Amino acid sequence: MSNPQKRWSLGAALGRATGSGLAGGAAGAYMGSLGGPAGAGLAGAVGAAGGFVGGFLGAVLGHWWDEPPMFEETFGSAALFTVVVSGVLDIVTASISSSAVSSAPNFSTACFVLATICGFVGSASRSLIDDWRAQQARADSGRL
C-alpha cells in the first residue's frame, strides 16, 4: 500500500529513466554492432528508448508501492544507480541472447523489449532498496 506522505519527484523519475536509457542505448549499439539488421546506430536508439520507458515505469511503480526513502533521491544519484544496474543487466542479457535477438524476425522490437525489461528492473530495484532502508530505520527508531 502506498504511503500518502510520499512526495513525487519528477527529477528522480527522469534520472532513473535517463540512466536506464543510457544503458539500454549502449547495449543496443553493442547488439547492433554484432551484425544485427538494424545496425549499431538504430539499435542504440531503440535500446535507449526502451531503457527510458522501462526506467520511468519502474520509478512510477516504485513510488506507488514503496515506502518513502529516508533522503530524497536526486536526478544524479538516480541516473548513476540505474546506469550501473541497468547497464550490467543489459550487457549480461545482450551477451547471452545476442544470437537470438539478432535473428529475431523484428530485431528492433526484440531490442526494445530487452532494454525495457532491464530498465524496469534496474529502476524498481532502487525502490526496493529504499524500502529496505525505510523499514530498517523504523526498526532502529523503535529500539531506541
Secondary structure, DSSP 4 states (H G I P E B T S, - for coil): ---TT----HHHHHHHHHHHHHHHHHHHHHHHHTT-TTHHHHHHHHHHHHHHHHHHHHHHHHHHHSPPPSSPPPHHHHHHHHHHHHHHHHHHHHHHHHHHHHTSSSHHHHHHHHHHHHHHHHHHHHHHHHHHHHHHHHHHHHH-
